[in-house]
Amino acid sequence: MLTHNRQLGILKTIPGTFFNGTIYLIDFDGSYRNIVRFKHQKLALPRAPLDLTQRRNHEEMSLAQSQEYLEIVKLSGNEEKVRKLEIRIQEKIAIPFACVAFGLVGSALGLRPQNSSRATSFGVCVGLIFAYYMLLVFTRSMGAEGILSPFMAAWLPNFLGLGAGGYLLLQSAR
């Protein structure tokens, strides 16, 4: 923030320090809930203000950056955006873990004796992947609406895939 030194007539920068200001607390209906005037106010800013203005897509952020951004979004009070970001953070771990579920289902299907062509096997694989992503989109939207927790919204397709793979593996073992 810029401050003016009256004795020297120069401007100097003091991070997170404000002088002779007013804080307006605005209610959800747009009315002023409280007005506070101050001579000197020091704020503990966790990051540089310019860092907060840079918007990046959540897919471009690392897991640590997403969690830092989540803390900033929580301060805004936008619950829907917080839920969506919490789901995306869980998905950063859950989606790579889907390989385990696909491997289990694939190995169970590969153990079954079939007289089918490669094109049929390829079609079954494409269908399984399509079903997984449709289920992921469905659970993601349920999580965004608050019906499912962010953890369950991201991990439920994996749990169902593991359950189906385990069931198919037990069936092929018999």
Secondary structure, DSSP 8 states (H G I E B T S, - for coil): -EEEETTTTEEEE-TTEEEEEEEEEE-TTS-EEEEEEEEEEE---SS-HHHHH----TTTS-HHHHHHHHHHHHHHT-HHHHHHHHHHHHHHHHHHHHHHHHHHHHHHHHHS-----HHHHHHHHHHHHHHHHHHHHHHHHHHHTTSS-HHHHHHHHHHHHHHHHHHHHHHHH-
